[in-house]
Amino acid sequence: MQCQAQLQRSTITLKGSAQIVTQYFEYAVQSILYQRGVYPSEDFKQKKEYGIMLWVSNDDGLNKYLSTVLSQTKEWLESGKLRQLVLVITDVTTSEVLERWTFDIETNKEVVAGGKPPEKAESEIKSEIAGILRQICASVSFLPLLDTRCSIDILVYTDNIEEVPAEWEDSDARNIKNAEVVSLRAFSTKVHNVKTMVAYKAEDML
């Protein structure tokens, strides 16, 4: 008898979608930091999610920072106000931005306004996310080597926030001049659509 659970479609609520997107942000950022060598490889351990093996950090300071950021971005996702999250990788010595990982978010305004939640198979969403995370892991094949000590910042772009939380501060866009840009795959919960891309400083031409 065929297992029907694999074909089952789930109702995707606004809060449920925000949780899915927030979890994706966490594993995407962790994967980027590991693959790009921003933190020592020995600070990471393997964890299976989305049917694939991922690397997650053991660094308490980093995990606390990510937890604080993602807790707030989850609230903005639930209110339909988050438009973009950006991970910036900067050369510590020169303060030059070397890479800019951008996650664009489109929100289904009808659902935010109280409309009927859409349906989509959870397995389908996880498969889409796994595909993007595989692309992040493969990014080392085309991105320039980061052979300097780096730091990170996370920027967010939102709509109509009445009060900015105290731990957040204004920032410039931290763009890269004459950057090379590579778009990765997108995924959708039918409440939120997330597109991922990376801009990086191209190696100087000889």
N, CA and C of each residue as an Amber inpcrd file, in Angstrom:
protein
   618
   0.8450000  -1.2040000   0.0000000   0.0000000   0.0000000   0.0000000
   0.8800000   1.2550000   0.0000000   0.6270000   2.1590000  -0.9170000
   1.4430000   3.3600000  -1.0120000   1.2230000   4.2800000   0.1840000
   2.3250000   4.8250000   0.6830000   2.2400000   5.7420000   1.8210000
   1.7090000   7.0960000   1.3520000   0.5610000   7.5010000   1.8780000
  -0.0650000   8.7470000   1.4530000   0.5760000   9.9720000   2.1100000
   1.3110000   9.7670000   3.2030000   1.8840000  10.9060000   3.9260000
   2.8240000  11.7150000   3.0350000   3.5020000  11.0410000   2.0920000
   4.4380000  11.7390000   1.2260000   3.7170000  12.7080000   0.2940000
   2.4600000  12.4850000   0.0480000   1.6980000  13.3010000  -0.8860000
   0.8380000  14.3430000  -0.1730000   0.8210000  14.2970000   1.1230000
  -0.0700000  15.1650000   1.8940000   0.3550000  16.6280000   1.7830000
  -0.5990000  17.4940000   1.5870000  -0.3200000  18.9220000   1.5310000
  -0.7030000  19.5600000   2.8640000   0.1560000  20.4270000   3.3580000
  -0.0590000  21.0430000   4.6610000  -0.5290000  22.4810000   4.4890000
  -1.3890000  22.9090000   5.3990000  -1.7850000  24.3180000   5.4330000
  -0.6210000  25.1260000   6.0040000  -0.2230000  26.1610000   5.2910000
   0.9190000  26.9740000   5.7050000   0.4030000  28.2750000   6.3160000
   0.4870000  28.3820000   7.6290000   0.0460000  29.6050000   8.3040000
   1.1440000  30.6630000   8.2220000   0.7960000  31.8930000   8.5330000
   1.7770000  32.9750000   8.5290000   2.8920000  32.6920000   9.5280000
   2.5250000  32.2690000  10.7370000   3.5470000  31.9670000  11.7560000
   4.3840000  30.7530000  11.3580000   3.7190000  29.7590000  10.7880000
   4.4460000  28.5710000  10.3600000   5.4420000  28.8840000   9.2670000
   5.0350000  29.7240000   8.3210000   5.9270000  30.1330000   7.2430000
   7.0980000  30.9420000   7.7870000   6.8280000  31.8550000   8.7270000
   7.8920000  32.6580000   9.3320000   8.9190000  31.7640000  10.0180000
   8.4540000  30.6900000  10.6570000   9.3580000  29.7500000  11.3100000
  10.2290000  29.0290000  10.2810000   9.6250000  28.6100000   9.1710000
  10.3660000  27.9150000   8.1160000  11.4450000  28.8340000   7.5320000
  11.0850000  30.0750000   7.2430000  12.0290000  31.0200000   6.6450000
  13.1470000  31.3600000   7.6260000  12.7990000  31.5560000   8.8890000
  13.8060000  31.8630000   9.9100000  14.8050000  30.7190000  10.0460000
  14.3090000  29.4920000  10.0420000  15.2020000  28.3310000  10.1290000
  16.1150000  28.2740000   8.9100000  15.5600000  28.5790000   7.7430000
  16.3990000  28.6170000   6.5370000  17.5060000  29.6540000   6.6910000
  17.1600000  30.8680000   7.1680000  18.1680000  31.9010000   7.3800000
  19.3020000  31.3780000   8.2650000  18.9240000  30.7090000   9.3560000
  19.9310000  30.2210000  10.3000000  20.8960000  29.2490000   9.6320000
  20.3510000  28.2540000   8.9370000  21.2290000  27.2450000   8.3310000
  21.9780000  27.8080000   7.1330000  21.3820000  28.7400000   6.4130000
  22.0850000  29.3630000   5.2930000  23.2850000  30.1700000   5.7950000
  23.0690000  30.9890000   6.8320000  24.1650000  31.7940000   7.3790000
  25.2560000  30.8970000   7.9530000  24.8610000  29.8780000   8.7080000
  25.8500000  28.9600000   9.2710000  26.6590000  28.2850000   8.1610000
  25.9870000  27.8600000   7.1070000  26.6670000  27.1980000   5.9910000
  27.6440000  28.1420000   5.3050000  27.2150000  29.3970000   5.1150000
  28.0900000  30.3870000   4.4790000  29.3450000  30.6070000   5.3250000
  29.1640000  30.7870000   6.6240000  30.3070000  31.0530000   7.5050000
  31.2830000  29.8850000   7.5220000  30.7510000  28.6650000   7.4570000
  31.6330000  27.4890000   7.4130000  32.3370000  27.3790000   6.0590000
  31.5570000  27.4220000   4.9830000  32.1240000  27.2320000   3.6460000
  33.1270000  28.3250000   3.2820000  32.9070000  29.5320000   3.7630000
  33.7870000  30.6500000   3.4270000  34.9340000  30.8120000   4.4210000
  34.9740000  29.9620000   5.4430000  36.0900000  29.9800000   6.3810000
  36.1520000  31.2140000   7.2550000  35.0050000  31.8510000   7.4850000
  34.9790000  33.0570000   8.3130000  35.3060000  32.7080000   9.7710000
  34.8440000  31.5420000  10.2080000  35.1750000  31.0160000  11.5320000
  35.9500000  29.7150000  11.3470000  36.8110000  29.3390000  12.3000000
  37.5980000  28.1050000  12.1670000  36.7000000  26.8800000  11.9850000
  37.1180000  25.9660000  11.1270000  36.3110000  24.7800000  10.8350000
  36.0930000  23.9130000  12.0730000  37.0700000  23.9580000  13.0080000
  36.9280000  23.1420000  14.2250000  35.8300000  23.6690000  15.1540000
  35.3200000  24.8680000  14.8890000  34.2260000  25.4330000  15.6860000
  32.8590000  24.9510000  15.2090000  32.8380000  24.0550000  14.2120000
  31.5750000  23.5870000  13.6410000  31.4010000  22.0800000  13.8320000
  30.1500000  21.6880000  13.8760000  29.8110000  20.2660000  13.9270000
  28.7550000  19.9850000  12.8630000  28.6240000  18.7370000  12.4580000
  27.6500000  18.3800000  11.4360000  26.2780000  18.0960000  12.0500000
  25.2530000  18.4610000  11.2960000  23.8800000  18.2260000  11.7170000
  23.0380000  17.9350000  10.4750000  22.1540000  16.9610000  10.5750000
  21.3270000  16.6150000   9.4210000  20.0150000  17.3840000   9.4670000
  19.7530000  18.1490000   8.4080000  18.4980000  18.8710000   8.2340000
  18.1450000  18.8480000   6.7470000  16.8720000  18.8330000   6.4490000
  16.3870000  18.8420000   5.0610000  16.9080000  17.6370000   4.2720000
  17.2880000  16.5820000   4.9850000  17.7800000  15.3830000   4.3270000
  19.2340000  15.4650000   3.8910000  19.9490000  16.5250000   4.3030000
  21.3620000  16.6660000   3.9540000  22.1740000  17.0050000   5.2040000
  23.4770000  16.8080000   5.1380000  24.3500000  17.1360000   6.2590000
  24.8100000  18.5860000   6.1490000  24.6190000  19.3500000   7.2210000
  25.0160000  20.7500000   7.2620000  26.0210000  20.9590000   8.3940000
  26.7320000  22.0840000   8.3400000  27.6770000  22.4430000   9.3930000
  27.0920000  23.5800000  10.2230000  27.0730000  23.4150000  11.5410000
  26.5640000  24.4530000  12.4490000  27.6230000  24.7680000  13.4970000
  27.6390000  25.9920000  13.9520000  28.7000000  26.4720000  14.8320000
  28.5070000  26.0560000  16.2880000  29.6360000  25.8360000  16.9630000
  29.6450000  25.6120000  18.4200000  29.9960000  26.8920000  19.1770000
  30.2410000  27.9800000  18.4460000  30.6850000  29.2230000  19.0660000
  29.5100000  29.9070000  19.7700000  29.5930000  30.0130000  21.0920000
  28.4760000  30.5660000  21.8710000  28.1660000  32.0100000  21.4930000
  29.2160000  32.8050000  21.2690000  29.0110000  34.2060000  20.9260000
  28.2960000  34.3720000  19.6030000  28.7100000  33.5920000  18.6070000
  28.0790000  33.6480000  17.2970000  26.6290000  33.1830000  17.3800000
  26.3940000  32.0860000  18.0740000  25.0370000  31.5450000  18.1590000
  24.0980000  32.4830000  18.9150000  24.6180000  33.1730000  19.9160000
  23.8020000  34.1410000  20.6570000  23.4370000  35.3120000  19.7450000
  24.4120000  35.7790000  18.9620000  24.1770000  36.8760000  18.0180000
  23.1190000  36.4840000  16.9940000  23.2640000  35.2980000  16.4070000
  22.2960000  34.8420000  15.4090000  20.9060000  34.6710000  16.0150000
  20.8490000  34.1420000  17.2350000  19.5740000  33.9380000  17.9030000
  18.8430000  35.2650000  18.1100000  19.5830000  36.2950000  18.5310000
  18.9990000  37.6140000  18.7680000  18.4680000  38.2100000  17.4640000
  19.2910000  38.1260000  16.4130000  18.9030000  38.6790000  15.1180000
  17.6870000  37.9490000  14.5570000  17.7330000  36.6220000  14.5830000
  16.6790000  35.8360000  13.9450000  15.3700000  35.8710000  14.7260000
  15.4530000  36.0430000  16.0340000  14.2380000  36.1820000  16.8330000
  13.4630000  37.4260000  16.4070000  14.2070000  38.5170000  16.1600000
  13.5560000  39.7550000  15.7410000  13.0620000  39.6540000  14.3010000
  13.8770000  39.0720000  13.4140000  13.4510000  38.9680000  12.0170000
  12.2270000  38.0710000  11.8840000  12.0920000  37.0900000  12.7610000
  10.9030000  36.2270000  12.7370000   9.6500000  37.0570000  13.0380000
   9.7510000  37.9790000  13.9770000   8.6060000  38.8510000  14.2850000
   8.2450000  39.7010000  13.0650000   9.2570000  40.2250000  12.3740000
   9.0000000  41.0430000  11.1950000   8.4380000  40.2060000  10.0490000
   8.8480000  38.9420000   9.9570000   8.2630000  38.0460000   8.9590000
   6.7800000  37.8210000   9.2510000   6.4560000  37.6270000  10.5230000
   5.0740000  37.3600000  10.9200000   4.1690000  38.5630000  10.6780000
   4.7400000  39.7580000  10.7040000   3.9480000  40.9650000  10.4680000
   3.9790000  41.3870000   8.9980000   4.7220000  40.6210000   8.1820000
   4.8040000  40.9330000   6.7560000   5.6660000  42.1340000   6.4330000
   6.5530000  42.5250000   7.3610000   7.3230000  43.7570000   7.1710000
   8.7650000  43.5360000   6.7260000   9.2440000  42.2910000   6.7470000
  10.6350000  42.0390000   6.3650000  10.7410000  41.9420000   4.8450000
  11.5890000  42.7750000   4.2550000  11.7780000  42.7720000   2.8040000
  13.0840000  42.1150000   2.3860000  14.1020000  42.2330000   3.2480000
  15.4110000  41.7280000   2.8560000  16.2920000  41.5260000   4.0840000
  17.0570000  40.4460000   4.0710000  18.0820000  40.2050000   5.0810000
  19.4000000  40.0570000   4.3340000  20.4510000  40.6950000   4.8480000
  21.7410000  40.6990000   4.1570000  22.8510000  40.3080000   5.1290000
  23.6540000  39.3190000   4.7360000  24.8500000  38.9450000   5.4920000
  26.0480000  39.5830000   4.8050000  26.7540000  40.4330000   5.5310000
  27.9120000  41.1420000   4.9900000  29.1910000  40.5600000   5.5890000
  30.1370000  40.2080000   4.7230000  31.4460000  39.7060000   5.1690000
  32.4770000  40.7730000   4.8370000  33.1990000  41.2200000   5.8730000
  34.0930000  42.3760000   5.7600000  35.5170000  42.0220000   6.1720000
  36.4840000  42.5830000   5.4720000  37.8930000  42.4560000   5.8350000
  38.1220000  43.2490000   7.1230000  38.5710000  42.5760000   8.1750000
  38.7480000  43.2270000   9.4770000  39.7660000  44.3540000   9.4010000
  40.8330000  44.1570000   8.6390000  41.9310000  45.1300000   8.5830000
  41.5500000  46.3900000   7.8220000  40.9200000  46.2250000   6.6710000
  40.6300000  47.3690000   5.8000000  39.1810000  47.8470000   5.8700000
  38.3020000  47.0640000   6.5030000  36.8570000  47.3370000   6.5630000
  36.1890000  47.2550000   5.1920000  36.8760000  46.6730000   4.2270000
  36.3140000  46.5210000   2.8810000  35.3110000  45.3740000   2.8660000
  34.1660000  45.6030000   2.2400000  33.1610000  44.5530000   2.1030000
  33.5920000  43.6010000   0.9900000  33.7270000  42.3260000   1.3310000
  34.2040000  41.3240000   0.3770000  33.0610000  40.5220000  -0.2360000
  32.0400000  40.2310000   0.5720000  30.8860000  39.4820000   0.0750000
  29.6180000  40.0310000   0.7120000  28.5340000  39.9400000  -0.0660000
  27.2380000  40.4250000   0.4210000  26.1800000  39.4090000  -0.0010000
  25.7390000  38.6020000   0.9560000  24.7410000  37.5710000   0.6940000
  23.3580000  38.1590000   0.9800000  22.5070000  38.1880000  -0.0370000
  21.2100000  38.8480000   0.0690000  20.0720000  37.8400000  -0.0180000
  19.1410000  37.9680000   0.9010000  17.9330000  37.1380000   0.9100000
  16.7350000  38.0770000   0.7390000  16.1560000  38.0760000  -0.4480000
  14.9890000  38.9170000  -0.7280000  13.7120000  38.1790000  -0.3480000
  12.8040000  38.8610000   0.3240000  11.5570000  38.2320000   0.7820000
  10.3520000  38.9370000   0.1760000   9.5040000  38.1830000  -0.4810000
   8.2090000  38.6810000  -0.9470000   7.1340000  38.0070000  -0.1010000
   6.2190000  38.7970000   0.4400000   5.2040000  38.2760000   1.3490000
   3.8190000  38.3370000   0.7120000   3.0540000  37.2810000   0.8850000
   1.6760000  37.2110000   0.4100000   0.8170000  38.1140000   1.2990000
   0.4920000  39.2980000   0.7960000  -0.2120000  40.2990000   1.6040000
  -1.6280000  39.8510000   1.9790000  -2.2210000  39.0010000   1.1670000
  -3.5680000  38.5170000   1.4720000  -3.5640000  37.6700000   2.7400000
  -2.5300000  36.8590000   2.9050000  -2.4230000  36.0320000   4.1070000
  -2.1850000  36.9140000   5.3350000  -1.3120000  37.9190000   5.1900000
  -1.0460000  38.8450000   6.3000000  -2.3290000  39.5510000   6.7270000
  -3.1870000  39.8460000   5.7550000  -4.4410000  40.5550000   6.0360000
  -5.5270000  39.6320000   6.5850000  -5.1930000  38.3560000   6.7640000
  -6.1620000  37.4240000   7.3480000  -6.8370000  36.5240000   6.3470000
  -6.3090000  36.4850000   5.1270000  -6.8860000  35.6230000   4.1040000
  -6.6250000  34.1540000   4.3650000  -7.2090000  33.3050000   3.5400000
  -7.0910000  31.8630000   3.7130000  -5.6440000  31.4150000   3.5410000
  -5.0950000  30.6640000   4.5160000  -3.7290000  30.1650000   4.3910000
  -3.6140000  29.2110000   3.2060000  -2.5170000  29.2860000   2.4420000
  -2.3390000  28.4000000   1.2940000  -1.9100000  27.0040000   1.7470000
  -1.8340000  26.0970000   0.8020000  -1.3770000  24.7370000   1.0830000
  -0.1750000  24.4120000   0.2070000   0.7800000  23.7280000   0.8110000
   1.9380000  23.2400000   0.0720000   2.5670000  22.1160000   0.8720000
   3.0180000  21.0790000   0.2050000   3.6180000  19.9380000   0.8940000
   4.9110000  20.3720000   1.5830000   5.0230000  20.0260000   2.8620000
   6.2260000  20.3790000   3.6130000   7.4660000  19.7720000   2.9780000
   7.3100000  18.5510000   2.4500000   8.4500000  17.8760000   1.8130000
   8.9280000  18.6560000   0.5910000   8.0070000  19.2970000  -0.0960000
   8.3710000  20.0910000  -1.2780000   9.1630000  21.3260000  -0.8730000
   8.7330000  21.9820000   0.2090000   9.4540000  23.1600000   0.7110000
  10.8590000  22.7690000   1.1510000  10.9600000  21.6670000   1.9000000
  12.2720000  21.2220000   2.3830000  13.1970000  20.8640000   1.2310000
  12.6470000  20.2740000   0.1840000  13.4480000  19.9270000  -0.9900000
  13.9890000  21.1730000  -1.6730000  13.1640000  22.2060000  -1.7730000
  13.5980000  23.4660000  -2.3740000  14.7210000  24.0950000  -1.5420000
  14.5620000  24.0830000  -0.2140000  15.5780000  24.6590000   0.6690000
  16.8780000  23.8650000   0.5740000  16.7800000  22.5520000   0.5580000
  17.9730000  21.7070000   0.4460000  18.7510000  22.0330000  -0.8220000
  18.0240000  22.3100000  -1.9190000  18.6770000  22.6540000  -3.1740000
  19.5030000  23.9290000  -3.0640000  18.9720000  24.9290000  -2.3440000
  19.7150000  26.1860000  -2.1620000  20.9330000  25.9650000  -1.2780000
  20.7650000  25.2120000  -0.1970000  21.8830000  24.9590000   0.7100000
  22.9970000  24.1820000   0.0160000  22.6270000  23.2980000  -0.8980000
  23.6570000  22.6050000  -1.6960000  24.4110000  23.6000000  -2.5690000
  23.6870000  24.5690000  -3.1260000  24.3430000  25.5960000  -3.9390000
  25.3120000  26.4340000  -3.0960000  24.9060000  26.7550000  -1.8630000
  25.7930000  27.5060000  -0.9640000  27.0600000  26.7090000  -0.7060000
  26.9130000  25.4110000  -0.4760000  28.0820000  24.5500000  -0.2380000
  28.9970000  24.5180000  -1.4550000  28.4120000  24.6130000  -2.6350000
  29.1990000  24.5600000  -3.8710000  29.7800000  25.9210000  -4.2530000
  29.4290000  26.9650000  -3.5070000  29.8340000  28.3250000  -3.8820000
  31.3460000  28.5200000  -3.8410000  32.0410000  27.6810000  -3.0630000
  33.5000000  27.8130000  -2.9790000  34.1520000  27.5750000  -4.3370000
  33.4200000  26.9680000  -5.2620000  34.0000000  26.6740000  -6.5740000
  34.1380000  27.9290000  -7.4460000  33.3600000  28.9900000  -7.1460000
  33.4530000  30.2000000  -7.9720000  33.7830000  31.4580000  -7.1820000
  33.6410000  31.4340000  -5.8580000  33.9380000  32.6300000  -5.0760000
  35.4430000  32.7400000  -4.8050000  35.9840000  33.9640000  -4.8210000
  37.4110000  34.1420000  -4.5280000  37.7450000  33.6970000  -3.1060000
  38.9490000  33.2280000  -2.9180000  39.4030000  32.7850000  -1.5960000
  39.4230000  33.9680000  -0.6290000  38.8720000  33.7660000   0.5520000
  38.9560000  34.7910000   1.6010000  40.2090000  34.4830000   2.4250000
  41.3030000  35.1350000   2.0810000  42.5830000  34.8190000   2.7260000
  42.9760000  35.8720000   3.7560000  41.9740000  36.5460000   4.2970000
  42.2160000  37.5530000   5.3200000  41.2300000  37.3440000   6.4630000
  41.5150000  37.9260000   7.6170000  40.6040000  37.8090000   8.7530000
  39.3570000  38.6360000   8.4800000  38.1970000  38.0160000   8.7080000
  36.9320000  38.6710000   8.3520000  35.9900000  38.7920000   9.5440000
  35.0700000  39.7260000   9.4390000  33.9910000  39.8710000  10.4180000
  32.6700000  39.8720000   9.6610000  31.5720000  39.7420000  10.3840000
  30.2590000  39.7230000   9.7410000  29.3160000  40.7420000  10.3710000
  28.3650000  41.1710000   9.5860000  27.2430000  41.9710000  10.0660000
  25.9990000  41.4720000   9.3520000  24.8620000  41.5950000  10.0000000
  23.5980000  41.2610000   9.3610000  22.7510000  42.5260000   9.3000000
  22.3210000  42.8660000   8.0850000  21.4710000  44.0270000   7.8560000
  20.0670000  43.5470000   7.5200000  19.0690000  44.3410000   7.8840000
  17.6970000  44.0170000   7.4830000  17.0320000  45.2550000   6.9010000
  16.1460000  44.9950000   5.9410000  15.3520000  46.0610000   5.3300000
  13.8890000  45.7270000   5.5900000  13.1540000  46.6990000   6.1290000
  11.7710000  46.4450000   6.5260000  10.8490000  47.5580000   6.0260000
   9.5690000  47.3020000   6.1440000   8.5480000  48.2950000   5.8120000
   7.9120000  48.8520000   7.0910000   7.8070000  50.1520000   7.1880000
   6.9290000  50.8250000   8.1620000   7.0370000  50.2980000   9.5930000
   8.2500000  50.3210000  10.1360000   8.4170000  49.9400000  11.5430000
   8.3010000  51.1990000  12.4060000   7.3680000  51.1710000  13.3450000
   7.1160000  52.3530000  14.1670000   8.2420000  52.5910000  15.1670000
   8.7780000  51.5060000  15.7030000   9.8210000  51.6530000  16.7230000
  10.9170000  50.6270000  16.4750000  12.1520000  51.1100000  16.2840000
  13.2870000  50.2200000  16.0460000  13.7960000  49.6970000  17.3860000
  13.9640000  48.3570000  17.5250000  14.4790000  47.8020000  18.7830000
  15.8270000  48.4060000  19.1560000  16.0840000  48.5230000  20.4420000
  17.2740000  49.2220000  20.9370000  18.5750000  48.6040000  20.4380000
  18.5960000  47.2810000  20.2390000  19.8540000  46.6230000  19.8480000
  20.1840000  46.7850000  18.3680000  19.2750000  47.4310000  17.6050000
  19.5120000  47.6570000  16.1820000  19.9090000  49.1010000  15.9540000
  20.7480000  49.3370000  14.9440000  21.1520000  50.7020000  14.6270000
  21.1890000  50.8830000  13.1140000  21.1200000  52.1470000  12.6740000
  21.1420000  52.4340000  11.2480000  22.4910000  52.0600000  10.6520000
  22.4600000  51.6650000   9.3900000  23.6870000  51.3120000   8.6880000
  23.5650000  51.7310000   7.2380000  24.7220000  51.9610000   6.5920000
  24.6580000  52.1670000   5.1510000  24.4880000  50.8100000   4.4780000
  24.3520000  50.8150000   3.1690000  24.0100000  49.5780000   2.4510000
  25.1620000  48.5840000   2.3760000  26.3970000  49.0500000   2.6200000
  27.5850000  48.1930000   2.5730000  27.6860000  47.4680000   1.2250000
  27.4940000  48.2100000   0.1580000  27.5600000  47.6250000  -1.1720000
  29.0030000  47.4140000  -1.6190000  29.1660000  46.6030000  -2.6540000
  30.4790000  46.3170000  -3.2240000  30.5500000  46.9740000  -4.6030000
  31.5770000  47.7880000  -4.8250000  31.7230000  48.4510000  -6.1260000
  32.0560000  47.4280000  -7.2050000  31.3970000  47.5670000  -8.3470000
  31.6590000  46.7040000  -9.5080000  31.6260000  45.2160000  -9.1320000
  30.6340000  44.8530000  -8.3500000  30.5620000  43.4810000  -7.8400000
  30.1150000  42.4940000  -8.9210000  30.5760000  41.2650000  -8.7670000
  30.0180000  40.1410000  -9.5130000  28.8380000  39.6250000  -8.7020000
  27.7330000  39.3020000  -9.3590000  26.5370000  38.8430000  -8.6520000
  26.0880000  37.5000000  -9.2160000  25.8440000  36.5540000  -8.3270000
  25.3500000  35.2330000  -8.7260000  24.0420000  34.9680000  -7.9880000
  22.9890000  34.6630000  -8.7320000  21.6960000  34.3310000  -8.1330000
  21.6000000  32.8290000  -7.9090000  21.1550000  32.4480000  -6.7310000
  20.9140000  31.0470000  -6.4210000  19.4240000  30.7640000  -6.6110000
  19.0120000  29.5670000  -6.2910000  17.6110000  29.2030000  -6.4360000
  16.7440000  29.9430000  -5.4170000  15.4560000  29.9250000  -5.6570000
  14.4870000  30.5050000  -4.7190000  13.6570000  29.3760000  -4.1200000
  13.0020000  29.6660000  -3.0020000  12.0040000  28.7290000  -2.4800000
  10.7890000  29.5110000  -2.0190000   9.6580000  28.8070000  -1.9610000
   8.4120000  29.4720000  -1.5860000   7.5960000  28.5920000  -0.6470000
   7.0260000  29.2330000   0.3630000   6.0610000  28.5490000   1.2360000
   4.6400000  28.8830000   0.7970000   4.5270000  29.7290000  -0.2160000
   3.2810000  30.3330000  -0.7010000   2.7910000  31.4590000   0.2020000
   3.4360000  31.6250000   1.3540000   3.2260000  32.8180000   2.1820000
   4.4150000  33.7560000   1.9710000   5.6160000  33.1810000   2.0300000
   6.8350000  33.9450000   1.7710000   7.5840000  33.3100000   0.5970000
   8.0910000  34.1610000  -0.2780000   8.9550000  33.7150000  -1.3660000
  10.3440000  34.2900000  -1.0910000  11.3610000  33.4440000  -1.0680000
  12.7070000  33.8740000  -0.6860000  13.6830000  33.6270000  -1.8350000
  14.3400000  34.6940000  -2.2720000  15.3640000  34.5980000  -3.3100000
  16.7230000  34.8720000  -2.6860000  17.7090000  34.0760000  -3.0570000
  19.0500000  34.1900000  -2.4780000  20.0590000  34.5280000  -3.5620000
  20.9550000  35.4650000  -3.2650000  22.0220000  35.7980000  -4.2140000
  23.2600000  36.2380000  -3.4440000  24.4010000  36.1860000  -4.1170000
  25.6510000  36.6370000  -3.4940000  26.3400000  37.6000000  -4.4360000
  26.7790000  38.7300000  -3.8830000  27.6080000  39.6920000  -4.5960000
  29.0020000  39.6180000  -3.9730000  30.0240000  39.6270000  -4.8090000
  31.3770000  39.5080000  -4.2620000  32.3370000  40.3880000  -5.0260000
  33.4060000  40.7130000  -4.3480000  34.4630000  41.5360000  -4.9600000
  35.2330000  40.6730000  -5.9510000  35.1610000  41.0570000  -7.1970000
  35.8550000  40.2830000  -8.2290000  37.3590000  40.4300000  -8.0610000
  38.0740000  39.3780000  -8.3950000  39.5350000  39.4320000  -8.3160000
  40.0510000  40.4060000  -9.3600000  41.0760000  41.1570000  -8.9750000
  41.6260000  42.1460000  -9.8840000  42.1520000  41.4750000 -11.1460000
  41.8310000  42.1000000 -12.2740000  42.3060000  41.5630000 -13.5550000
  43.7900000  41.8780000 -13.7290000  44.5180000  40.9190000 -14.2380000
  45.9450000  41.1390000 -14.4780000  46.1390000  41.9770000 -15.7410000
